[in-house]
Amino acid sequence: MSKTKVNKYYRENGTKVRSHTRGLKTHKNTPRTIVGSNRAKRILSLSIWIILSISFLKVFVDTLEWSQRKPEAVKAQEVTPEVSPLTKEQGFEQVAPRDTVSREGRSESVEDKVRRVFNEEPDFAVKMAKAESSMRAEVINDNPKTGDYSVGVFQINLYKDLAKSRPSVEWLQIPENNIQFAKGLYDSCKTKTGNGWKCDWKTSWNKIK
């Protein structure tokens, strides 16, 4: 056989190889694989797996720690205060009152003021105030047809000449002032007629008597 170099390419087990004949010996050379790129892929896959494993482990540890030590707010809700039973000797006087503010410390309502000033017949005075103004101090009834320019809780009339002898609108819109002035009219009318509601409150008197 001559020493002429013969190159031939063929596939052997799916791998491309080169075979050449030099002299009487046949040589087979397998091409090199791309070792660098495969190694990079393996390193990247391993890195991703490690990162995911660490993340899952951290979540598991955090969940375990939270379950072992609950937040303070949750613990506070679970605590039930101890209440000692009420004995017959203690009585109901020992129980804390439902209202946290004493009556003396509260601001006095318009109805309370009416009852205090008209202490002889407080219930009827409250009815009259509700019929006149619904207990509202700012109400003004301006109706010339009925001869009314009435102001405040008890609707004190300031129509025409009445305004000359009676207090101002602003003064009568203060509940205490209005109630005190109404009590004066009531006492004056009661002295004359025997019924304090028949003078300035005729309409309301006829409705609720």
PyMOL commands that set and color helices and strands:
alter all, ss='L'
color gray80, all
select helices_A, chain A and resi 35-68+72-78+92-94+103-105+110-117+122-133+144-146+162-165+169-172+175-193+202-208
alter helices_A, ss='H'
color red, helices_A
select strands_A, chain A and resi 6-12+15-22+25-29+140-143+148-151+156-157
alter strands_A, ss='S'
color yellow, strands_A
deselect
rebuild
show_as cartoon
